[in-house]
Amino acid sequence: PHPAPERWKEAYDAIKEMRSRIPAPVDTMGCDQAQWKEQDSKNSRFATLISLMLSSQTKDEVTDAAVAKLRTAVGGSLSVDAVIAADEATISDAISKVGFWRRKTQYIKQAAQRLRDDFDSDVPKTVDELCSLPGVGPNMAFLALQVAWKLNLGIGVDVHVHRITNRLGWHRRPTKNPEETRLNLQSWLPKELHGEINHMLVGFGQTVCLPVGPKCDSCTLSSARLCPSAQAKKSTKRGSRDSVSTNSPAESESGPKIEIEVDNA
């Protein structure tokens, strides 16, 4: 098992406190919001899955708008039968603003057919079954189970969770991809936190710990010396010396150089 990082709980609680007072797009437009527009429980779970499938490499604001447009395009409710009945052009037009919309159009159509044929038109309840659907990977599967079925079977790790936990030094060696990050986190993070860490870190990554130009000067982790990647704010006064970065010379402005392999499913 991976050892628990020193002072991880202090960092975790500090991020949670910042998130409590800094709204993020994921709070109102994340995958957990799609279910509330549906009356039927199967449709609620399917809407969650559709939202996750559309969210890959797409901002929450764009995903949320695409889900709403798709719901309208197929008749007002996101059901398996409605998506199967819709032609690809209708779906493509509705989701054309999301990343890789052509591929996702095919995935959505194929997944809906699989759900009707093999799962009684419902979202399956295991990771393996979810990952057998076109366009669905482990991150989506764990999040779908948490949101749709309230099953805490693992941590959903996207690029935000991958990036931030590496910047925090929560891995003995920097992890190379989200799956490696997930396995490390699950080996030491208390299970009762598995269901909330994705939402918390995604919002933190959207508002404070940005991919480029993180707002270290407004992050309480910096002043508490809880983030080894934190950058001291440089002085703009003429003649004054620049503040010294807490990074080593080999590290970039946004923290350690991390190889990120995007989970496109």
SERO-4910 file (N, C-alpha, C, O; in steps of 0.05 Angstrom, whole numbers):
BEGIN
 pado doro    nc1    nc2    nc3   cac1   cac2   cac3    cc1    cc2    cc3    oc1    oc2    oc3
  Pro    A     17    -24      0      0      0      0     17     25      0     39     26     11
  His    A      7     46    -12     21     72    -13     18     85     15     -4     85     26
  Pro    A     40     96     26     38    108     53     22    134     52     22    148     31
  Ala    A      8    140     73     -7    165     75     13    189     76     32    188     92
  Pro    A     10    209     60     28    232     60     27    247     87      6    247    100
  Glu    A     49    259     94     49    275    119     31    299    115     30    312     94
  Arg    A     16    306    136     -1    330    137    -23    330    115    -34    351    109
  Trp    A    -29    307    104    -50    306     83    -77    316     94    -92    329     79
  Lys    A    -83    309    119   -109    317    130   -111    347    133   -133    358    129
  Glu    A    -89    360    141    -90    389    143    -95    401    115   -111    420    113
  Ala    A    -82    391     95    -86    401     68   -114    396     58   -127    413     47
  Tyr    A   -124    371     64   -151    364     55   -172    383     68   -190    393     54
  Asp    A   -169    387     94   -188    404    108   -186    433     99   -207    447     97
  Ala    A   -162    442     92   -159    470     83   -172    473     55   -185    494     50
  Ile    A   -169    453     38   -182    455     12   -213    454     16   -227    469      2
  Lys    A   -222    437     33   -251    435     38   -262    462     48   -284    470     41
  Glu    A   -246    476     65   -255    502     76   -256    522     53   -275    538     51
  Met    A   -235    523     36   -236    541     13   -259    536     -5   -272    554    -15
  Arg    A   -264    510    -10   -287    503    -28   -314    512    -17   -332    518    -32
  Ser    A   -316    513     10   -341    520     22   -349    549     18   -372    557     20
  Arg    A   -329    565     11   -334    594      7   -327    604    -22   -331    627    -28
  Ile    A   -318    586    -39   -312    593    -67   -329    576    -85   -322    553    -90
  Pro    A   -351    586    -96   -367    570   -115   -352    563   -140   -335    578   -149
  Ala    A   -358    539   -150   -345    529   -174   -366    519   -194   -388    512   -186
  Pro    A   -359    519   -220   -379    509   -240   -390    481   -234   -413    476   -239
  Val    A   -373    464   -223   -382    436   -217   -404    435   -197   -419    416   -196
  Asp    A   -406    456   -180   -427    457   -159   -455    459   -170   -474    448   -159
  Thr    A   -458    472   -193   -484    476   -204   -488    464   -232   -510    462   -242
  Met    A   -466    455   -244   -467    444   -271   -453    417   -274   -447    408   -296
  Gly    A   -446    404   -251   -433    379   -252   -451    356   -260   -475    360   -264
  Cys    A   -440    332   -262   -456    309   -272   -479    302   -253   -498    289   -261
  Asp    A   -476    309   -227   -497    303   -208   -522    320   -211   -543    314   -199
  Gln    A   -520    341   -228   -543    359   -231   -563    349   -253   -586    356   -252
  Ala    A   -553    332   -271   -570    324   -294   -594    307   -285   -615    308   -297
  Gln    A   -591    293   -263   -612    275   -254   -637    289   -244   -659    278   -246
  Trp    A   -634    314   -235   -656    327   -222   -677    337   -242   -699    345   -234
  Lys    A   -671    337   -268   -691    346   -287   -709    323   -297   -726    326   -313
  Glu    A   -704    299   -286   -719    275   -295   -738    266   -272   -731    268   -249
  Gln    A   -761    256   -280   -780    245   -260   -777    215   -256   -779    206   -233
  Asp    A   -771    201   -277   -768    172   -275   -740    165   -265   -720    178   -273
  Ser    A   -738    146   -247   -712    139   -234   -692    129   -255   -668    135   -254
  Lys    A   -701    112   -274   -683    102   -295   -672    125   -312   -649    126   -319
  Asn    A   -690    143   -318   -682    166   -334   -662    184   -319   -643    195   -331
  Ser    A   -666    186   -293   -647    202   -277   -619    190   -278   -599    204   -281
  Arg    A   -618    163   -275   -592    150   -276   -579    152   -304   -555    156   -307
  Phe    A   -596    150   -325   -586    152   -352   -576    180   -358   -556    183   -371
  Ala    A   -590    200   -348   -582    228   -352   -554    233   -339   -538    247   -350
  Thr    A   -550    221   -315   -524    223   -302   -502    211   -320   -481    223   -323
  Leu    A   -508    187   -331   -488    174   -348   -483    191   -373   -459    194   -381
  Ile    A   -503    201   -385   -500    218   -409   -483    242   -403   -465    250   -418
  Ser    A   -488    255   -380   -473    279   -372   -443    272   -369   -426    287   -378
  Leu    A   -438    249   -357   -410    240   -354   -397    234   -381   -374    242   -385
  Met    A   -411    221   -399   -401    215   -425   -394    240   -441   -375    241   -456
  Leu    A   -410    261   -438   -405    286   -452   -383    303   -439   -372    320   -452
  Ser    A   -378    298   -414   -360    315   -398   -330    312   -404   -314    330   -399
  Ser    A   -323    290   -416   -295    285   -421   -283    307   -439   -292    313   -460
  Gln    A   -261    320   -428   -247    341   -442   -266    364   -450   -264    376   -472
  Thr    A   -285    370   -433   -305    391   -438   -311    405   -412   -314    392   -391
  Lys    A   -313    431   -412   -319    446   -388   -348    440   -379   -366    434   -395
  Asp    A   -352    443   -353   -378    437   -341   -400    454   -353   -423    445   -358
  Glu    A   -394    479   -358   -414    497   -369   -424    488   -397   -448    489   -403
  Val    A   -405    478   -413   -412    468   -440   -427    441   -438   -447    437   -452
  Thr    A   -418    424   -420   -432    398   -416   -461    402   -407   -479    390   -417
  Asp    A   -464    420   -387   -491    425   -376   -510    435   -398   -533    426   -399
  Ala    A   -501    453   -415   -517    464   -436   -523    442   -457   -545    442   -468
  Ala    A   -504    425   -462   -508    403   -482   -529    383   -472   -545    374   -487
  Val    A   -527    377   -446   -547    358   -435   -575    369   -437   -594    355   -445
  Ala    A   -578    395   -431   -604    408   -433   -614    409   -461   -638    404   -467
  Lys    A   -596    415   -480   -604    416   -508   -612    388   -519   -630    385   -534
  Leu    A   -596    368   -510   -602    340   -519   -629    331   -507   -645    318   -521
  Arg    A   -635    338   -482   -660    331   -470   -684    342   -486   -703    329   -491
  Thr    A   -681    367   -494   -702    380   -510   -704    367   -537   -726    362   -547
  Ala    A   -681    361   -549   -681    350   -577   -694    322   -579   -705    315   -599
  Val    A   -693    307   -557   -704    280   -558   -732    278   -546   -742    256   -541
  Gly    A   -744    301   -540   -772    301   -532   -777    310   -504   -800    307   -494
  Gly    A   -757    320   -490   -762    331   -463   -754    313   -440   -754    322   -417
  Ser    A   -745    289   -446   -736    271   -425   -714    254   -436   -716    243   -458
  Leu    A   -692    251   -420   -670    234   -429   -675    205   -421   -668    197   -399
  Ser    A   -687    190   -439   -691    162   -435   -676    146   -455   -668    156   -476
  Val    A   -671    121   -449   -657    103   -467   -672    101   -493   -660    103   -515
  Asp    A   -698     97   -492   -714     94   -516   -714    119   -533   -713    118   -558
  Ala    A   -715    142   -520   -715    168   -535   -689    172   -550   -689    181   -573
  Val    A   -666    164   -538   -640    167   -551   -638    147   -574   -627    154   -595
  Ile    A   -648    123   -570   -647    103   -592   -664    112   -615   -656    108   -639
  Ala    A   -687    124   -610   -705    133   -631   -694    157   -646   -701    161   -670
  Ala    A   -678    173   -633   -668    197   -646   -646    190   -667   -630    172   -663
  Asp    A   -646    205   -689   -624    199   -708   -599    213   -700   -599    231   -683
  Glu    A   -576    204   -711   -550    215   -703   -548    245   -708   -535    259   -692
  Ala    A   -560    255   -729   -558    283   -735   -571    300   -712   -560    321   -705
  Thr    A   -593    290   -701   -606    305   -680   -588    306   -655   -586    327   -642
  Ile    A   -576    283   -648   -559    282   -625   -534    299   -630   -525    314   -612
  Ser    A   -522    297   -654   -498    313   -660   -503    342   -658   -486    357   -647
  Asp    A   -526    351   -668   -532    380   -667   -534    389   -638   -526    412   -631
  Ala    A   -546    372   -621   -550    380   -593   -524    382   -578   -521    398   -560
  Ile    A   -505    365   -584   -480    363   -568   -456    374   -582   -433    369   -574
  Ser    A   -460    389   -604   -439    398   -621   -418    416   -608   -397    420   -619
  Lys    A   -424    427   -585   -405    445   -571   -386    430   -553   -366    441   -544
  Val    A   -391    404   -547   -373    389   -530   -349    379   -546   -350    377   -570
  Gly    A   -328    372   -531   -305    361   -545   -310    333   -557   -324    317   -544
  Phe    A   -300    328   -580   -303    303   -594   -332    294   -597   -339    271   -592
  Trp    A   -348    313   -605   -377    308   -607   -385    287   -627   -405    273   -622
  Arg    A   -370    285   -648   -377    264   -668   -374    236   -656   -391    219   -658
  Arg    A   -351    232   -642   -346    206   -630   -367    201   -607   -376    179   -604
  Lys    A   -373    222   -592   -391    219   -570   -420    213   -580   -435    199   -566
  Thr    A   -427    223   -603   -453    217   -615   -455    187   -619   -476    175   -612
  Gln    A   -435    175   -630   -435    146   -634   -435    131   -608   -450    111   -605
  Tyr    A   -419    140   -589   -418    126   -563   -446    127   -549   -454    106   -538
  Ile    A   -459    149   -550   -485    152   -537   -506    134   -550   -521    120   -536
  Lys    A   -506    133   -576   -525    116   -590   -519     86   -584   -537     71   -578
  Gln    A   -494     79   -585   -486     51   -580   -491     43   -551   -501     21   -545
  Ala    A   -485     61   -532   -490     55   -504   -519     52   -498   -527     34   -483
  Ala    A   -536     69   -509   -565     67   -505   -575     40   -514   -592     27   -501
  Gln    A   -566     31   -537   -574      5   -548   -566    -17   -529   -581    -36   -524
  Arg    A   -541    -16   -519   -531    -36   -501   -547    -37   -475   -554    -58   -465
  Leu    A   -554    -13   -465   -570    -12   -441   -597    -25   -444   -607    -39   -427
  Arg    A   -610    -20   -467   -636    -33   -472   -633    -63   -476   -650    -78   -466
  Asp    A   -613    -71   -491   -610   -100   -497   -601   -116   -473   -610   -139   -469
  Asp    A   -582   -105   -457   -569   -122   -437   -575   -114   -408   -570   -129   -390
  Phe    A   -586    -90   -403   -589    -81   -376   -617    -69   -370   -620    -52   -352
  Asp    A   -637    -79   -384   -665    -71   -379   -668    -41   -380   -682    -29   -364
  Ser    A   -654    -28   -398   -655      1   -402   -647     17   -377   -657     39   -373
  Asp    A   -629      6   -362   -620     19   -337   -590     20   -337   -576      5   -351
  Val    A   -579     38   -320   -550     40   -316   -541     17   -299   -552     12   -278
  Pro    A   -521      1   -308   -512    -21   -292   -499    -13   -266   -493     11   -262
  Lys    A   -496    -32   -248   -487    -26   -220   -459    -36   -214   -452    -38   -190
  Thr    A   -444    -43   -234   -416    -52   -229   -397    -36   -247   -405    -27   -268
  Val    A   -372    -33   -238   -352    -19   -253   -347    -33   -280   -345    -20   -301
  Asp    A   -344    -60   -279   -338    -75   -303   -360    -72   -324   -354    -68   -348
  Glu    A   -385    -73   -315   -407    -70   -334   -408    -42   -346   -413    -39   -370
  Leu    A   -404    -22   -329   -403      5   -340   -381     10   -360   -384     23   -380
  Cys    A   -357     -1   -353   -334      2   -371   -337    -14   -397   -322    -10   -416
  Ser    A   -356    -32   -397   -361    -47   -422   -377    -30   -442   -379    -38   -466
  Leu    A   -388     -8   -433   -403     10   -451   -384     27   -467   -364     36   -457
  Pro    A   -391     33   -492   -374     50   -509   -371     77   -497   -390     90   -489
  Gly    A   -346     87   -495   -341    114   -486   -340    117   -456   -339    140   -446
  Val    A   -341     95   -440   -342     97   -411   -316     85   -400   -311     61   -405
  Gly    A   -302    100   -384   -277     91   -371   -281     90   -341   -302     96   -331
  Pro    A   -260     83   -327   -261     79   -298   -271    104   -283   -287    103   -265
  Asn    A   -260    128   -290   -269    152   -277   -299    156   -279   -312    161   -259
  Met    A   -310    154   -303   -339    156   -306   -354    135   -291   -375    140   -279
  Ala    A   -343    111   -291   -357     88   -278   -360     93   -248   -382     90   -237
  Phe    A   -338    101   -235   -340    105   -206   -358    129   -200   -373    128   -180
  Leu    A   -357    150   -215   -374    173   -210   -404    166   -216   -421    174   -201
  Ala    A   -409    150   -237   -436    142   -243   -448    126   -220   -471    130   -213
  Leu    A   -432    108   -209   -442     91   -187   -447    108   -162   -467    104   -148
  Gln    A   -430    128   -157   -434    145   -134   -459    162   -137   -474    165   -118
  Val    A   -462    174   -160   -485    192   -164   -511    178   -170   -531    184   -157
  Ala    A   -510    158   -188   -535    145   -196   -545    124   -176   -569    121   -172
  Trp    A   -526    110   -164   -534     88   -147   -526     92   -118   -532     75   -101
  Lys    A   -512    114   -111   -502    119    -84   -484     96    -74   -484     89    -51
  Leu    A   -468     85    -93   -449     64    -87   -421     75    -87   -411     86   -107
  Asn    A   -407     72    -64   -380     83    -61   -360     60    -66   -351     47    -46
  Leu    A   -353     54    -91   -336     32    -97   -308     40   -105   -290     23   -110
  Gly    A   -303     66   -108   -276     75   -115   -277    105   -121   -298    118   -121
  Ile    A   -253    116   -124   -250    145   -128   -250    152   -158   -236    139   -174
  Gly    A   -266    171   -165   -266    181   -193   -242    200   -196   -241    221   -182
  Val    A   -224    194   -214   -200    211   -217   -200    222   -246   -197    207   -265
  Asp    A   -203    248   -248   -201    262   -274   -175    278   -274   -158    275   -256
  Val    A   -172    295   -293   -147    311   -295   -143    329   -272   -120    334   -264
  His    A   -164    340   -260   -161    357   -237   -150    342   -213   -131    351   -200
  Val    A   -162    319   -206   -153    303   -184   -124    294   -188   -108    294   -170
  His    A   -119    286   -213    -92    276   -220    -71    299   -216    -50    295   -204
  Arg    A    -78    322   -227    -59    345   -226    -55    354   -197    -32    358   -188
  Ile    A    -76    358   -182    -74    371   -156    -61    352   -136    -44    361   -120
  Thr    A    -67    327   -136    -55    309   -117    -25    306   -122     -9    301   -104
  Asn    A    -17    308   -147     12    308   -154     25    334   -145     47    334   -134
  Arg    A     12    357   -149     23    382   -139     26    382   -109     45    394    -98
  Leu    A      8    369    -95      9    368    -66     30    348    -56     36    347    -32
  Gly    A     41    333    -74     61    313    -66     49    289    -51     62    277    -34
  Trp    A     24    283    -58     10    261    -45     18    233    -56      7    213    -47
  His    A     36    233    -75     45    207    -86     75    205    -82     90    225    -87
  Arg    A     85    183    -73    113    179    -67    130    186    -92    151    199    -90
  Arg    A    121    177   -115    132    186   -141    108    197   -157     86    187   -155
  Pro    A    113    218   -173     91    229   -189     78    207   -206     92    191   -218
  Thr    A     52    207   -205     37    186   -221     35    195   -250     35    219   -256
  Lys    A     34    175   -267     35    180   -296      7    182   -309      5    193   -331
  Asn    A    -13    172   -296    -40    173   -307    -61    171   -285    -55    164   -263
  Pro    A    -86    178   -291   -107    178   -271   -112    151   -257   -118    151   -234
  Glu    A   -108    129   -271   -113    103   -259    -91     98   -237    -98     87   -216
  Glu    A    -67    105   -243    -46    102   -223    -52    120   -199    -47    112   -176
  Thr    A    -61    144   -204    -69    162   -183    -91    150   -166    -90    152   -141
  Arg    A   -111    139   -179   -133    127   -164   -124    105   -145   -132    104   -122
  Leu    A   -108     87   -155    -99     64   -139    -82     74   -115    -85     63    -93
  Asn    A    -66     94   -119    -50    105    -97    -69    117    -76    -66    112    -52
  Leu    A    -87    134    -85   -105    148    -66   -122    128    -50   -125    130    -26
  Gln    A   -132    108    -64   -150     88    -51   -135     71    -30   -148     60    -12
  Ser    A   -108     70    -32    -93     53    -14    -90     67     14    -84     53     33
  Trp    A    -94     94     15    -90    107     41   -112    126     49   -116    131     73
  Leu    A   -126    137     30   -147    157     37   -171    142     50   -180    122     39
  Pro    A   -180    151     74   -203    137     86   -226    134     67   -233    153     53
  Lys    A   -239    111     68   -260    105     49   -283    125     50   -296    130     30
  Glu    A   -289    136     74   -311    154     76   -306    180     61   -325    196     57
  Leu    A   -282    185     52   -276    208     36   -275    203      6   -273    221    -10
  His    A   -276    177     -2   -274    170    -30   -296    183    -47   -292    190    -70
  Gly    A   -320    185    -35   -343    196    -51   -343    226    -55   -356    236    -72
  Glu    A   -327    240    -38   -328    270    -40   -303    283    -52   -304    306    -60
  Ile    A   -282    268    -53   -256    280    -60   -257    290    -89   -245    311    -95
  Asn    A   -270    276   -107   -271    285   -135   -284    312   -138   -273    330   -149
  His    A   -308    314   -127   -323    339   -129   -308    362   -116   -307    384   -127
  Met    A   -296    357    -93   -281    377    -79   -257    387    -95   -253    411    -98
  Leu    A   -240    368   -106   -216    376   -120   -223    387   -148   -208    404   -158
  Val    A   -244    377   -161   -251    388   -187   -258    418   -184   -248    435   -199
  Gly    A   -274    425   -164   -281    453   -159   -257    469   -152   -254    492   -160
  Phe    A   -239    458   -136   -214    471   -128   -197    476   -153   -184    497   -155
  Gly    A   -196    457   -171   -180    460   -195   -192    479   -215   -178    491   -231
  Gln    A   -219    483   -213   -232    502   -231   -229    531   -222   -230    549   -238
  Thr    A   -224    535   -196   -225    562   -185   -198    572   -173   -192    596   -175
  Val    A   -182    554   -162   -158    562   -149   -133    549   -160   -115    563   -170
  Cys    A   -132    523   -160   -108    508   -169   -111    502   -199   -114    479   -208
  Leu    A   -110    524   -215   -115    522   -243    -93    507   -257    -70    506   -247
  Pro    A    -99    495   -281    -78    481   -295    -54    499   -302    -31    490   -300
  Val    A    -60    523   -311    -39    543   -318    -44    568   -301    -67    578   -300
  Gly    A    -24    577   -288    -27    601   -271    -44    597   -246    -63    612   -242
  Pro    A    -37    577   -230    -53    572   -206    -51    596   -187    -31    610   -186
  Lys    A    -73    601   -172    -75    625   -155    -63    619   -128    -77    620   -107
  Cys    A    -37    614   -128    -24    606   -103    -25    628    -82    -25    623    -58
  Asp    A    -25    654    -91    -25    676    -72    -51    678    -56    -52    690    -35
  Ser    A    -73    666    -66    -98    666    -52   -105    639    -40   -127    635    -30
  Cys    A    -86    620    -41    -91    593    -31    -79    590     -3    -55    596      1
  Thr    A    -95    582     16    -85    579     43    -64    557     47    -50    556     67
  Leu    A    -63    539     27    -42    518     29    -14    530     27      5    520     39
  Ser    A    -12    552     13     14    565      9     25    576     35     47    570     43
  Ser    A      8    592     49     17    604     74     22    584     96     39    588    113
  Ala    A      8    561     94     11    540    114     33    521    107     38    501    121
  Arg    A     46    525     84     67    508     74     58    479     72     72    460     79
  Leu    A     34    476     61     23    450     57     25    440     28     17    417     21
  Cys    A     34    458     10     37    451    -18     65    455    -27     74    478    -29
  Pro    A     79    434    -34    107    437    -43    110    450    -70    132    458    -77
  Ser    A     88    453    -84     89    465   -111     81    494   -110     80    507   -132
  Ala    A     75    505    -87     65    533    -85     86    553    -94    110    549    -89
  Gln    A     77    574   -108     94    595   -118     90    620   -101     67    628    -97
  Ala    A    111    632    -92    109    657    -78    103    679    -99    113    678   -121
  Lys    A     87    698    -91     79    719   -110    103    738   -114    116    747    -95
  Lys    A    109    743   -139    132    760   -145    125    790   -142    103    799   -148
  Ser    A    144    804   -131    140    833   -127    141    848   -153    156    841   -171
  Thr    A    125    869   -155    124    885   -180    137    913   -175    138    929   -194
  Lys    A    147    918   -150    159    943   -145    186    946   -158    202    927   -158
  Arg    A    192    969   -169    217    974   -182    240    972   -162    239    985   -140
  Gly    A    260    957   -169    283    956   -152    282    934   -131    302    928   -118
  Ser    A    258    924   -126    256    903   -106    263    876   -119    260    871   -143
  Arg    A    272    858   -102    280    832   -112    255    814   -113    237    816    -96
  Asp    A    255    796   -133    233    778   -135    232    759   -111    253    752   -100
  Ser    A    208    752   -103    205    733    -81    216    706    -91    216    700   -115
  Val    A    226    691    -72    238    665    -79    216    644    -80    200    642    -62
  Ser    A    215    629   -102    196    608   -105    202    585    -88    225    579    -82
  Thr    A    181    571    -78    185    547    -63    191    523    -81    197    501    -72
  Asn    A    189    527   -107    195    506   -126    225    504   -130    240    524   -125
  Ser    A    235    482   -138    262    479   -146    265    491   -174    245    495   -188
  Pro    A    290    497   -182    294    510   -209    282    493   -231    275    504   -253
  Ala    A    281    467   -227    271    449   -249    241    449   -251    231    437   -270
  Glu    A    228    462   -232    199    461   -232    187    485   -247    198    507   -246
  Ser    A    164    481   -259    151    502   -275    135    520   -257    133    514   -233
  Glu    A    123    540   -268    107    559   -252     84    546   -238     77    553   -216
  Ser    A     72    526   -251     48    513   -239     54    488   -223     36    472   -217
  Gly    A     79    485   -216     86    462   -198    104    442   -213    114    448   -235
  Pro    A    107    419   -201    124    399   -213    115    391   -241     90    391   -246
  Lys    A    133    385   -258    125    376   -285    113    349   -283    126    330   -274
  Ile    A     88    347   -291     73    322   -288     64    312   -316     52    328   -331
  Glu    A     69    288   -322     59    276   -347     30    268   -343     25    251   -326
  Ile    A     12    280   -358    -16    274   -354    -27    259   -378    -26    269   -401
  Glu    A    -38    236   -373    -50    220   -394    -80    223   -390    -91    213   -371
  Val    A    -94    236   -409   -122    242   -406   -139    217   -410   -135    203   -430
  Asp    A   -157    212   -391   -175    189   -394   -198    199   -412   -216    214   -403
  Asn    A   -198    191   -437   -219    202   -455   -244    185   -455   -261    188   -473
  Ala    A   -246    168   -435   -271    152   -432   -282    153   -405   -302    141   -399
***
